[in-house]
Amino acid sequence: MTQRTLNLDDNLYQYLLDVSQRETPLLKRLRDETAQLTNAHWQIAPEQGQFMALLVQLTGARRILEIGTFTGYSALCMAAALPADGQLICCDLPGDYNAIARRYWYEAGLQDRIDLRLAPALETLNALERGGQGESFDLIFIDADKANYPVYLEHALVLARQGGLILFDNVLWSGRVLEQNPDSADTRAIQALNRTLKRDRRVDLSLLPLGDGLTLCRKR
């Protein structure tokens, strides 16, 4: 028994993957291709992708919103776990990586479940709200520009249904959340989000030390 989360060294982390990771060859190829990019650090960990797919299945999600898609690994994990008539709306900015995402979604045969909207995420979120899609999403995954995390929270609470899940990535920020008076606006925003969520009675909450920190919020 242990009273705190284990610190995984390389050997124990590899064991975790060896006994639990069910990454498909397609997902592995996508992850390997992404690793060659200069901004590869935007990629989520494979065990996080598998965990998020399980959340989709456990909640019976049919409509998902993703804010920040990059090369599409997390989207592919979640879309594969959706029912055949499920929908995943992805928000991202135009970039060379969009083509990588689409190529793998097509190869997986999941392109019809994924709607990639290329615009500033706040524009897309406002459009969804104006279009009457409030309280219509079962799961919302937020992994975009960190400075807007507190703003994304407010939009997510409008768009998620009661009992829906809102996930925030990078909430431990490689330990930079411990900085006092940080210069980085991103770090300050994540710190503010974490403090806000701790006392926010609109959600139930759990922060998991998975990847770079993943917070799960259930909208009350």
C-alpha positions as CSV (number, residue, x, y, z in Angstrom):
1,M,0.0,0.0,0.0
2,T,1.1,3.6,-0.6
3,Q,-0.4,6.9,0.6
4,R,0.7,8.9,-2.4
5,T,1.0,8.5,-6.2
6,L,4.2,6.6,-7.3
7,N,6.9,8.4,-9.0
8,L,7.5,6.4,-12.2
9,D,11.0,5.9,-13.3
10,D,11.8,4.8,-16.9
11,N,11.6,1.1,-16.1
12,L,8.3,1.3,-14.2
13,Y,6.8,3.5,-16.9
14,Q,7.8,1.0,-19.6
15,Y,6.2,-1.8,-17.5
16,L,3.0,0.3,-17.4
17,L,3.0,0.5,-21.2
18,D,3.9,-3.2,-21.6
19,V,1.1,-4.5,-19.5
20,S,-1.7,-2.1,-20.4
21,Q,-1.2,-0.1,-23.6
22,R,-3.3,-1.3,-26.6
23,E,-2.1,1.3,-29.1
24,T,-3.0,0.3,-32.7
25,P,-0.3,0.2,-35.4
26,L,-2.0,3.3,-37.0
27,L,-1.9,5.3,-33.8
28,K,1.8,4.3,-33.3
29,R,2.6,5.5,-36.8
30,L,0.9,8.8,-36.2
31,R,2.8,9.2,-32.9
32,D,6.1,8.4,-34.5
33,E,5.5,10.8,-37.4
34,T,4.5,13.5,-34.9
35,A,7.7,12.9,-33.0
36,Q,9.7,14.2,-35.9
37,L,8.0,17.7,-35.8
38,T,9.6,20.6,-34.0
39,N,6.5,21.0,-31.8
40,A,6.2,17.3,-31.0
41,H,5.9,18.2,-27.3
42,W,2.2,19.1,-28.1
43,Q,1.5,15.4,-28.4
44,I,-0.3,13.7,-25.6
45,A,1.0,10.5,-24.1
46,P,-0.3,7.2,-25.5
47,E,-1.6,6.0,-22.2
48,Q,-3.6,9.3,-21.9
49,G,-5.2,8.7,-25.3
50,Q,-6.3,5.2,-24.3
51,F,-7.6,6.6,-21.0
52,M,-9.7,9.2,-22.8
53,A,-11.1,6.6,-25.2
54,L,-12.2,4.6,-22.2
55,L,-13.9,7.7,-20.8
56,V,-15.8,8.1,-24.0
57,Q,-17.0,4.5,-23.7
58,L,-17.8,4.7,-20.0
59,T,-19.9,7.9,-20.4
60,G,-21.6,6.7,-23.5
61,A,-20.6,10.0,-25.2
62,R,-22.0,10.7,-28.6
63,R,-20.9,14.3,-29.0
64,I,-17.4,15.5,-28.2
65,L,-15.7,18.8,-28.5
66,E,-11.9,19.1,-28.7
67,I,-10.1,22.4,-28.3
68,G,-6.6,21.9,-29.7
69,T,-6.1,19.0,-32.1
70,F,-2.6,19.2,-33.5
71,T,-1.9,16.0,-35.6
72,G,-5.1,14.4,-34.4
73,Y,-3.9,11.6,-32.1
74,S,-6.3,12.4,-29.3
75,A,-9.1,13.0,-31.8
76,L,-8.4,9.6,-33.4
77,C,-8.5,7.9,-30.0
78,M,-11.8,9.4,-29.0
79,A,-13.5,9.1,-32.4
80,A,-12.7,5.4,-32.6
81,A,-14.5,5.0,-29.2
82,L,-17.6,6.8,-30.4
83,P,-20.7,5.0,-31.8
84,A,-21.1,5.0,-35.5
85,D,-23.3,8.0,-35.5
86,G,-21.2,10.0,-33.0
87,Q,-19.6,13.3,-33.7
88,L,-16.4,15.0,-32.7
89,I,-15.9,18.7,-33.4
90,C,-12.2,19.7,-33.4
91,C,-11.1,23.3,-33.0
92,D,-7.6,24.3,-34.2
93,L,-5.7,26.9,-36.2
94,P,-4.6,26.3,-39.8
95,G,-1.2,24.6,-39.9
96,D,0.8,22.0,-41.7
97,Y,-0.1,19.5,-39.1
98,N,-3.8,19.6,-40.2
99,A,-3.0,17.5,-43.2
100,I,-1.3,14.9,-41.0
101,A,-4.4,14.6,-38.9
102,R,-6.8,14.3,-41.8
103,R,-4.6,11.7,-43.5
104,Y,-4.7,9.4,-40.5
105,W,-8.4,10.0,-39.9
106,Y,-9.2,9.0,-43.4
107,E,-6.9,5.9,-43.2
108,A,-8.8,4.9,-40.0
109,G,-12.1,5.4,-41.8
110,L,-13.3,7.8,-39.2
111,Q,-13.3,11.1,-41.2
112,D,-17.1,11.2,-41.2
113,R,-17.2,11.4,-37.4
114,I,-14.7,14.3,-37.2
115,D,-15.5,17.9,-38.0
116,L,-12.3,20.0,-38.0
117,R,-13.0,23.7,-37.8
118,L,-10.0,25.9,-38.5
119,A,-10.3,29.2,-36.8
120,P,-9.4,30.7,-33.4
121,A,-11.1,28.5,-30.9
122,L,-13.0,31.3,-29.2
123,E,-14.7,32.1,-32.5
124,T,-15.8,28.5,-33.0
125,L,-17.0,28.3,-29.4
126,N,-19.0,31.5,-29.7
127,A,-20.5,30.2,-33.0
128,L,-21.6,27.0,-31.3
129,E,-23.3,28.9,-28.5
130,R,-25.0,31.2,-31.0
131,G,-26.1,28.2,-32.9
132,G,-28.0,26.8,-29.9
133,Q,-25.6,24.0,-29.1
134,G,-25.4,24.8,-25.4
135,E,-25.5,21.8,-23.1
136,S,-25.2,19.5,-26.0
137,F,-21.7,18.0,-25.6
138,D,-21.0,14.9,-23.5
139,L,-17.3,15.4,-23.3
140,I,-15.0,18.4,-23.9
141,F,-11.2,18.1,-24.1
142,I,-9.2,21.3,-23.8
143,D,-5.6,21.2,-24.9
144,A,-4.9,24.5,-26.6
145,D,-3.3,27.9,-25.8
146,K,-2.9,27.9,-22.0
147,A,-3.5,31.6,-21.5
148,N,-7.1,31.1,-22.5
149,Y,-7.8,28.1,-20.2
150,P,-9.9,30.1,-17.7
151,V,-12.0,31.5,-20.6
152,Y,-12.3,28.0,-22.2
153,L,-13.7,26.8,-18.8
154,E,-16.6,29.2,-19.0
155,H,-17.4,28.2,-22.6
156,A,-17.2,24.6,-21.7
157,L,-19.6,25.0,-18.8
158,V,-22.1,26.5,-21.3
159,L,-21.6,23.8,-24.0
160,A,-21.4,20.7,-21.8
161,R,-24.5,18.9,-20.7
162,Q,-25.3,18.4,-17.1
163,G,-23.2,15.4,-16.0
164,G,-20.9,15.9,-19.0
165,L,-17.1,15.7,-18.6
166,I,-14.6,18.6,-19.2
167,L,-11.0,17.6,-19.4
168,F,-8.0,20.0,-19.2
169,D,-4.6,18.9,-20.3
170,N,-1.2,20.1,-19.0
171,V,-2.5,21.2,-15.6
172,L,0.8,20.3,-13.9
173,W,2.8,22.1,-16.7
174,S,6.0,20.1,-16.2
175,G,6.2,21.4,-12.6
176,R,6.1,25.1,-13.6
177,V,2.8,25.5,-11.7
178,L,5.1,25.7,-8.6
179,E,6.7,28.9,-9.7
180,Q,6.2,32.0,-7.6
181,N,5.3,35.1,-9.7
182,P,5.9,33.4,-13.1
183,D,6.8,35.6,-16.1
184,S,4.8,33.3,-18.4
185,A,1.2,34.1,-19.1
186,D,0.6,30.5,-19.8
187,T,1.9,29.4,-16.4
188,R,-0.2,32.1,-14.6
189,A,-3.3,31.0,-16.5
190,I,-2.9,27.3,-15.5
191,Q,-2.3,28.3,-11.9
192,A,-5.4,30.4,-12.0
193,L,-7.4,27.6,-13.6
194,N,-6.3,25.1,-11.0
195,R,-7.1,27.5,-8.1
196,T,-10.5,28.3,-9.6
197,L,-11.5,24.6,-10.2
198,K,-10.6,23.7,-6.6
199,R,-13.4,26.0,-5.3
200,D,-15.8,25.9,-8.3
201,R,-19.0,24.3,-7.0
202,R,-20.3,24.0,-10.6
203,V,-18.2,20.9,-11.1
204,D,-17.0,17.7,-9.4
205,L,-13.2,17.4,-9.7
206,S,-10.2,15.1,-9.9
207,L,-6.7,16.0,-11.1
208,L,-4.8,13.0,-12.3
209,P,-1.0,12.8,-12.6
210,L,-1.4,11.4,-16.1
211,G,0.9,12.7,-18.8
212,D,1.5,16.4,-17.9
213,G,-1.5,16.4,-15.6
214,L,-5.1,15.8,-16.6
215,T,-8.0,17.4,-14.7
216,L,-11.4,15.8,-15.0
217,C,-14.4,18.0,-14.2
218,R,-18.0,16.7,-14.1
219,K,-20.6,19.4,-14.7
220,R,-23.1,19.4,-11.9
